[in-house]
């Protein structure tokens, strides 16, 4: 096994679906001539909508977004995956193995592509791996379905409130530091940037929040649980 793949050996061993593999099995998998290790730059498209899914992909480093892009170029980010996440498992065995959305690398990323046949070989030799893979497929399908339903059903304000609620509990402060640009935040919430700006302005006029380029401060939002503000 080469130096490069040896670097990722420990990371692979900690991914739940590969935890049942013995060291020799995992080394065989990483060394297989069937697999492909590729690097992607920030903003690079990995799969376009309707591209065939022929591999199960393991994100060894980086962040990957599942996005819907309309005819006007508006981007809706459905889900972001990062280190040790698996993508494509729910498509590679499908009769319609086409990506329904665009898959984009948000950062510099390294992905291990495992072809369908190689994954099948592992399943045949390891029942625990097969069970873990089926669980992974089911979980990913539910995650994406829940996210789509959440985006469709919720108003713009409710999406902003949910974001602030989550970040308040993560950061422990009523002044929420923004780790992304407004454009990236709009994509994460599944709305247009102009719509986000309008709603933030309304919430500011209503005395609910204050904000600047780098932060949003919660002022009067008792519906955020345990915020005490």
C-alpha positions as CSV (number, residue, x, y, z in Angstrom):
1,X,0.0,0.0,0.0
2,X,1.5,3.3,-1.1
3,X,2.4,6.2,1.2
4,X,-0.5,8.3,0.2
5,X,-3.2,5.7,0.9
6,X,-1.4,4.7,4.2
7,X,-2.1,8.3,5.3
8,X,-5.8,7.6,5.0
9,X,-5.8,4.1,6.5
10,X,-6.8,5.3,10.0
11,X,-9.5,7.5,8.7
12,X,-11.1,4.7,6.7
13,X,-10.9,2.4,9.7
14,X,-13.1,4.8,11.7
15,X,-15.8,5.0,9.1
16,X,-18.8,2.9,10.5
17,X,-19.4,0.9,7.3
18,X,-15.7,-0.2,7.1
19,X,-15.3,-0.9,10.9
20,X,-16.1,-4.6,10.4
21,X,-13.2,-5.1,7.9
22,X,-10.0,-6.6,9.2
23,X,-6.8,-4.7,8.6
24,X,-5.8,-6.9,5.7
25,X,-9.2,-6.5,4.1
26,X,-9.0,-2.7,4.4
27,X,-5.5,-2.7,3.0
28,X,-6.6,-4.8,0.1
29,X,-9.5,-2.4,-0.6
30,X,-7.2,0.6,-0.5
31,X,-4.6,-1.0,-2.7
32,X,-7.1,-2.4,-5.3
33,X,-6.4,-1.3,-8.8
34,X,-10.1,-0.9,-9.3
35,X,-10.3,2.0,-6.9
36,X,-9.5,5.6,-7.8
37,X,-8.2,8.3,-5.5
38,X,-8.8,11.9,-6.8
39,X,-8.4,15.4,-5.6
40,X,-10.9,18.2,-6.4
41,X,-10.4,22.0,-6.2
42,X,-12.6,24.4,-4.4
43,X,-15.8,25.0,-6.4
44,X,-15.1,22.1,-8.8
45,X,-18.1,20.1,-9.9
46,X,-17.7,16.5,-9.2
47,X,-20.9,15.3,-10.8
48,X,-23.4,17.2,-12.9
49,X,-27.1,16.5,-12.6
50,X,-27.9,13.3,-14.6
51,X,-24.3,12.0,-14.5
52,X,-24.2,8.3,-14.0
53,X,-23.2,7.1,-10.5
54,X,-20.9,4.2,-11.0
55,X,-18.9,4.4,-7.7
56,X,-19.5,4.7,-4.0
57,X,-17.4,7.7,-2.8
58,X,-15.7,8.2,0.5
59,X,-14.7,11.8,1.4
60,X,-11.3,11.5,2.9
61,X,-10.8,15.2,3.2
62,X,-12.9,18.3,2.4
63,X,-16.5,19.3,2.1
64,X,-18.9,18.3,-0.6
65,X,-22.4,19.8,-1.3
66,X,-25.4,18.3,-2.9
67,X,-27.0,21.2,-4.8
68,X,-29.9,22.0,-7.1
69,X,-29.2,24.7,-9.7
70,X,-32.1,26.2,-11.5
71,X,-32.2,27.7,-15.0
72,X,-31.4,31.2,-13.6
73,X,-28.3,29.9,-11.8
74,X,-29.9,30.0,-8.3
75,X,-28.3,27.4,-6.0
76,X,-30.2,25.4,-3.4
77,X,-27.8,23.5,-1.1
78,X,-29.6,20.4,0.0
79,X,-26.9,18.8,2.2
80,X,-23.2,19.2,2.9
81,X,-21.0,16.2,3.6
82,X,-17.5,16.2,5.0
83,X,-14.6,14.0,6.2
84,X,-15.5,10.3,6.4
85,X,-18.9,10.7,4.9
86,X,-20.0,8.4,2.1
87,X,-21.9,9.5,-1.0
88,X,-23.3,7.6,-3.9
89,X,-24.1,4.5,-1.9
90,X,-27.9,5.0,-2.4
91,X,-27.4,5.5,-6.2
92,X,-24.8,3.1,-7.4
93,X,-27.1,0.1,-7.0
94,X,-30.2,1.8,-8.3
95,X,-31.8,1.0,-11.6
96,X,-31.7,4.8,-12.3
97,X,-28.2,5.5,-11.2
98,X,-28.2,9.1,-12.2
99,X,-27.4,12.0,-9.9
100,X,-30.6,14.0,-9.4
101,X,-28.6,17.1,-8.4
102,X,-25.2,18.6,-8.8
103,X,-22.3,17.5,-6.5
104,X,-19.8,20.2,-5.9
105,X,-16.5,20.4,-3.9
106,X,-16.8,23.3,-1.5
107,X,-13.2,23.1,-0.4
108,X,-10.1,21.3,-1.7
109,X,-11.2,17.7,-1.3
110,X,-9.8,14.2,-1.6
111,X,-12.3,11.4,-2.6
112,X,-11.8,7.7,-2.8
113,X,-14.0,6.3,-5.6
114,X,-15.0,2.6,-5.1
115,X,-16.6,1.0,-8.2
116,X,-19.8,-1.0,-7.8
117,X,-18.1,-4.3,-8.5
118,X,-15.5,-3.8,-5.8
119,X,-18.2,-2.9,-3.3
120,X,-20.1,-6.1,-4.2
121,X,-17.0,-8.2,-3.7
122,X,-16.7,-6.8,-0.2
123,X,-20.4,-7.5,0.5
124,X,-20.0,-11.1,-0.6
125,X,-17.1,-11.7,1.8
126,X,-18.3,-9.8,4.8
127,X,-22.0,-9.9,5.9
128,X,-21.4,-7.2,8.6
129,X,-20.1,-4.8,6.0
130,X,-23.2,-5.5,3.8
131,X,-25.5,-4.8,6.8
132,X,-23.6,-1.6,7.5
133,X,-23.9,-0.5,3.9
134,X,-27.6,-1.1,3.8
135,X,-28.0,1.0,6.9
136,X,-25.9,3.7,5.4
137,X,-28.1,3.7,2.2
138,X,-31.3,3.9,4.3
139,X,-30.0,6.7,6.5
140,X,-28.7,8.8,3.6
141,X,-32.1,8.5,1.8
142,X,-34.0,9.6,4.9
143,X,-31.6,12.5,5.5
144,X,-32.0,13.9,1.9
145,X,-35.8,13.3,2.0
146,X,-36.2,15.1,5.4
147,X,-34.0,18.0,4.1
148,X,-36.1,18.5,1.0
149,X,-39.3,18.4,2.9
150,X,-37.9,20.9,5.4
151,X,-37.0,23.3,2.7
152,X,-40.3,23.0,0.9
153,X,-42.5,23.4,3.9
154,X,-40.8,26.2,5.9
155,X,-41.0,29.9,5.4
156,X,-37.9,32.0,4.9
157,X,-38.1,33.5,8.4
158,X,-38.5,30.0,9.9
159,X,-35.4,28.8,8.1
160,X,-33.4,31.8,9.5
161,X,-34.8,31.2,13.0
162,X,-33.8,27.5,12.8
163,X,-30.3,28.5,11.7
164,X,-30.0,31.1,14.6
165,X,-31.4,28.5,17.1
166,X,-28.8,25.9,16.0
167,X,-25.9,28.4,16.0
168,X,-26.9,29.9,19.4
169,X,-26.6,26.5,21.0
170,X,-23.4,25.7,19.1
171,X,-21.7,29.0,19.9
172,X,-23.3,29.7,23.3
173,X,-23.7,33.4,22.5
174,X,-26.6,35.6,21.3
175,X,-24.2,37.2,18.8
176,X,-23.9,34.6,16.1
177,X,-20.6,34.7,14.2
178,X,-21.1,34.0,10.5
179,X,-18.6,31.5,9.2
180,X,-19.8,32.0,5.6
181,X,-20.7,34.8,3.2
182,X,-24.4,35.8,2.9
183,X,-24.4,34.1,-0.5
184,X,-23.3,30.8,1.0
185,X,-25.7,31.2,3.9
186,X,-28.6,31.7,1.4
187,X,-27.5,28.6,-0.4
188,X,-27.4,26.6,2.8
189,X,-31.0,27.8,3.7
190,X,-32.2,27.1,0.2
191,X,-33.3,30.7,-0.7
192,X,-32.0,33.5,-2.9
193,X,-29.6,36.0,-1.5
194,X,-31.9,38.9,-2.2
195,X,-34.7,37.1,-0.3
196,X,-32.4,36.5,2.7
197,X,-31.4,40.1,2.8
198,X,-35.0,41.3,2.7
199,X,-36.1,39.0,5.5
200,X,-33.1,40.0,7.7
201,X,-34.0,43.6,7.1
202,X,-37.6,43.0,8.2
203,X,-36.5,41.1,11.3
204,X,-34.1,44.0,12.2
205,X,-37.0,46.5,11.7
206,X,-39.2,44.4,14.0
207,X,-36.5,44.5,16.7
208,X,-35.8,40.7,16.5
209,X,-32.2,40.9,15.4
210,X,-29.3,43.2,14.6
211,X,-26.7,42.3,12.1
212,X,-23.6,43.3,10.2
213,X,-21.3,41.6,7.6
214,X,-19.8,39.2,10.1
215,X,-22.5,38.5,12.7
216,X,-26.2,38.4,13.6
217,X,-27.2,39.4,17.1
218,X,-30.4,37.9,18.6
219,X,-32.3,40.7,20.4
220,X,-35.9,39.6,21.0
221,X,-36.6,36.1,19.9
222,X,-38.2,34.2,22.8
223,X,-39.2,31.4,20.4
224,X,-35.6,30.3,20.3
225,X,-35.5,27.8,23.1
226,X,-33.5,28.6,26.2
227,X,-32.0,31.7,24.6
228,X,-33.0,34.0,27.5
229,X,-32.9,37.0,25.2
